[in-house]
Each structure stands twice: as C-alpha cells, then as structure tokens.
C-alpha cells in the first residue's frame, strides 16, 4: 500500500504541475497507439506495394511534391497527389508510414520497459549488497561498475550486439489472435539482443543509486534494532533496506525508460535491432530522401521526441513529489 502522505504529495504535485499533465497525456497517447496498433493501423506495416501509378511514394494528406521521372529519354515534371488511403504517406519501398509508426511505437516501448526492468533486476541487488556490506565487498563490486561506466553506452552496446547477434523474440499478438485484426502481423517482434544489451549498459546506474541508499539506511536505528534481535543480513536487506531505497530507484527507472528508447532507436538506426518495425530503422530508411520525401524520417522522429518528452516530464514530477530534498518545479 502507498502511504497516505506519499499519495497526498503525488496528488498535490500533479495538480500543480502543468508539465506533469502534459507528460502523462503524451505517454497515454503513445501507449494507446502502441497497444491498439493492429486495430488502428490501416494497412499491414510489412507490405510493400503502396505506390502511385508512376511508382512514386504517396505524400501525407494535404501535401504534394514535384519530382522528375524518365520518360522516353526525356525528364518531365510530375506531381504526386496525396491520398486519404495513406494519411501519413508511404515510404521509399511503398510501406504505409502511419501503420509503421504505430508498430514502431510498440517496439520502442517494449524495449524501453523490458530493458529497464532487466536493468533494475540486475543493478538494484548488486548495489544494495555493495552498499550494505561496505569495505572490501563494496570496493571490489563497485570497481566492476566503474569499468562499465568507462565505456560510452552506444559503443559498448554495439560491441555486445556483435557478440550476441541480432536475436529477436516473436510474441503472439493477443488482438490478432482474438480475431479483431486478422490481416495484421500475428506476432510482435521484441528485439531480444537489444533488450539484453540496453540492460547490460544501464544496470550500473541503478547499482550506484541503490548503493548510496543502502549506505545511508544501514546505519538507521531500525536496522540496528533488527540486527540486535538476531535478524540475518538477508532478512534486513529484503525487509528494511530494499523497501526504503525504492523511491530514487523508481524515479531513475522512469527516466531510464526514455534513455533506453533513445538507445534502442540508435541501435535500430544502425541496423542492429533485427526488425524493420522500429522508429530508428524508419529514420535510417528515410535519411536519403529528406530533400524529396521528408515525412519518411520526420514522422518516426516526432514519435521518438514525443515519447521521450512525455516520460521525462513524468520523471521530473515523480522526482519532485517523492524526494522532499530536491527543489523542483514547485519547490521541495
């Protein structure tokens, strides 16, 4: 159960913060689009057959562009008209941008949440043990963390994927399995290697935060009392240290989701995700066409920006609400 004092603090900060409301709205919107992608999508995102009569990509609704095509040895100007069948246009290989945008949100959020969860499971116990025992145990364990921090995240991620390979995990889509969108892909593709790699790259941040909390909590009176009554170190860690160190971990986890989405997009852009249904991969596909078909790369880029802004705004709200020692948007 959430303490009443904490619930009151969260509620007060949320009502006072316009940015928190904007962040929550953006996150709910992205989650809604990703969750119901098979129903909201108008075309199969993996189908490559949507061109006009001249083999050109459709532009977004309300926008036209001019291009030149070869015709009997001559070059003539040709205007591609938008169509309501493809609201956000199609890309250079004839795939529907709107449908790919929805499914790309799925991939980014799946990696963001699963990667953060794995990083928490790896980093928090590591940091709690190091901070609670201290001494040589702490020194040796945190040297491992320092080694991880010495490498740039993207470089380390690329190196790890080079070792693990670009493995993917097909997850049955419950909406399609239930018969609500039978013409859509039957499986969601989770980039397994990317998810593991982003966790391996980011767990150290959770370890350092958990270590700091454990070092502060181990000297509290209730911990000393539990130890004097014969409680084992394991029991103290699970019963007292872990629950009282979760506040900064929750705040960090919220912000790390956004960081992992950016890291996943970077890896997808470089071609390491193992799936074409990713915002980063779509940006990579459209970079060569920015001057004539700007929407191919711009629309998934907007999705990344909105998702990251929404999650970061929520993270700031949680920080201001849960940590009274940090002066945030409306004070401590």
N, C-alpha and C positions, 0 to 999 in steps of 0.2 A: 504494500500500500504506500502511496505517496503521502508524505507528511502534509498536514493541512497548511502549515506555514510555507512550505515549498510550493504547494498548489496556489496559494494566495499570491506568492511572489511571481510565479509564472503568469498568472492571470493579469496581475497589475501591469507587469512589463509589456505584455502583449497588447493590452488595451491602450497603453501609452505610446506604443511604437508603431508608426505607420509603415516603417520598413519591414517589420516582422510580418505584418499583414500582407504586404506585397510579396515577401518571400514565400509565405505559406500559400498564397494564391498561385504563384508561379510553379511551386512544387506540386501542388494538387493538379494543376493543369497538365504538367508533364507526365505525372503518374497516371492520370486518366487516359491520356493519349496512348501511353505505352501499354497499359493494362488491357484496353479495349481495341488495340490496333487491328486485330482481324475483322472486327465489326466496322470500325471507322474507315479502314482502307478501302479504296475504290477499285484497286487492281492488285494482282499478285505482284509483290515487290521484286520477285526474281524473274519476272517475264520481260523479255527484251524484244518488243515488237511494236512499240508505240512511236511511229514517225508519221509525218505528213506524206502527201503523195510524192514529194520530191526527195524523201529520205532525210528530212531535217527534223531536229528535235522541236517539240512544241514549247513555246514560251509560256510563262504564267498568265493567268487570266488578266486581260486588260493591258497586256504589253505585247508589242510586236518588235521584231528586229529585222534588219536587212542583211542579206548575205549574198554572195556571188556563187553561182553554180556554172559548171562547164556544160555547154550545150552546142554540139556540132562544131567544136573548135573555138567557140566564142564564149565570153563570160558576160552574163546578164544579171541584172539586179533582181532579187527575188524576195518578196515579203512573206514571212511566215505568220499566219494569223493564229491567235490563241484559241483554245477550245475549252468549253466548260467540262469536257470529259476528263481533262487533266488540269486541275485548278492551280497547281504549282508547276506545271510544265513537265517535260521529260528530259532525261539526261542524254549524254552523247551516245549511249548504246540503246536508247529507246525504252528505258525503265521509268515508271511513274515516280516523280520526285515526292509527291505527297505521301504515297504509300511507303516508300523507302524511309522517309522522315519518321513516320510512326514506328516502324520496326527498328530503326536506328536508335530511337529513344529507349526501346526495350533493351537492346544490347548494352548501351551505356549505363543504364540504371542497374541492370543485373550485375555487371562487373563492379559498379560502384558499391552496391550494398553487400554483395558476396565478398568482394575483396576487402572491404572494411571489416566485415565480420571475421574473416580469417586473420586479419592483422590484429584485431582485438584479442582473439583467442591465443595468438602467438605472443604478443607483446605484453599484455597485462600480467599473466602469471610470471613471465620472465622478470619483469620489473618489480613486482611485489616481492618475489623471493630475494632478489638482489638488495632491495631497499630494507627489507625486514631483517635479514641476517647481517648485512653490512660487512665490514672487514675485508678479508681476502676473497670471500664469496662475491661480494659486491664489486671489488676491483676486477676480478677475472671475468665476471659476466658482463660488466659494462665496457670492458675493452673490446669484446665482441661487437657490442653496439657501436662503439666508436669506429671500428673498422667498416661497418656497414655505412655509417654516415660519411665516410671519407670518399665514397664513390658517388658521382652525380646519379640521380634517380633514373633518368632516361637511359644513360649509358649502361648502368647495372641491369636495368630491365631488358635491354636489347641483348646483353651478354647472356642473361639467364634463359631468355627465349631461344637463343642459339643452342643452348644445351638441351632444353626441354622439348623444343619443337613447337609448332603452332597447333596443338591439340584442341579439339572442340568437343563440347558435350551437348548432344541433342536432348532437349527437354520437350516432352509432348505438350502441345498447346491445348489446355482444357477447353477453350472456347471452340476451337476447330473440332476437337474430339466430341464435343457435345452437339455438333451439327449446326452451329449458328453461322459458320463461315467456311463451308466445305471447299470453296475454291481458293482458300488461302493455304500457305505452308503449314503442314501438320506439326512441325517441330520448331521450337525456339532454339536458336543456336547460342549457347554460352561459350565464349572463348575461354576454355579451361586453363590453358597455359598462361594467358594474360591475367586471369583472375588470381592464379597462384603467384605469378611474378609480382603483381602490384602489392600483394600481401607481404611477400618477402622483402620488398623495397620499403614498405611503410610501417612494418611492425615495430621498428626501433623507436618511432615517435611515441607510441603507446607505452613501450617499455620505460622510456625515460620519465614520462608523466607518472606512471604507476610507481616507479621507484621513488620519486620525490614524495608522493603521498605516503608510501609505506614508511619512509624515513621519519616523517612527521608523526604518523599515527602510532608507531611502535613505542613512543615514549609517553603516550597518553595514559592517564590514571586507570581507565577501564581495561586497557591492555595489561598493565602491571597487575591489576586485581585478578584478571583471568589467569595470568601466568602463576600468581601466588596460590591460586586454588587448584593448580595442577593441570590446567588445560595445555594440551600439546601445541607445538608451533603450528602444525597443520590446521588444528581447530581454530586457533587465534587468527590465522591468515584468512580462513574461509568465513568465519563468523564475525570478526571485528574489522580486520584490515580491508578486505575486499569491498564490503558494502559501503564503508566510509571513504573509499577512494574513487567511487564511480562517477562523482559529479564532474571532475575535469576530464575523465575518460569519455563521458557522454558528449561533452562539448567538443572535444577533439575529434571524436568519431563523426559527428555531424559535419564538421569542416573537412575532414579527410575524404568523405564521400565525393565532395566537389573536386578535391585534388586528384582522386583516383579516376574520376570521369575524364579529367584533362589528360592524365597519363594514359588511360585507355585510348582516348582519341588520338594521341600522339603515336602510340604503337600501331593503331589501325591505319593511320595515315602512312606509316612506314611499311605496311603490308604484313604485320605480324599477328593479326587477330584471328585469321583463319575463317572469317566470314565477310561477306560483302555487305551485310546489313548492319552497318556501323556508320555513325556520323563522321568519324575520322576518315574512313575509307572513301566516303562520298566526297569529302573535301579534296582528297587526293585525286579522285577521278575527274573532278571539275576544275582543277587548278590550271590546266592547259587551255581552258575555254573561257577564262574570266572576261576576256575582251568582247566575246560574242554571245556567250551563254552563261552569264554571271550567276544565275539562280542555282546552277548545279552545285557550286561550292558554298554560296552565300547562305542558302536556306538551312543546311545542316549546321553551318557555323552559328547561325542565330539560335538554333536549338541548344548548342553547347553553352552559349553565353547565357541564355535564359535559365537553364538548369543550374549552372554554377552560381549565378547571381542569387537565385532563389534559395539554394542550400546555404550559401554563405550568410545571407541575411538571417536565416533561421538560426544558424550557428552563433551569430552575434547576439541575437535575442536570448538564446539559452545561456550564453556566457554572462550576459548582464543580469539574468534572473537567478542563475544558480550560484554564482560566485559573488558574494557581497563585497569582496575586497577589490573587485575590478570596477572601475568607474566607466560605465558605458554611455549609451545614448541619453539616458535619463538619470544618470548618477548611479551611485553604488547601491 
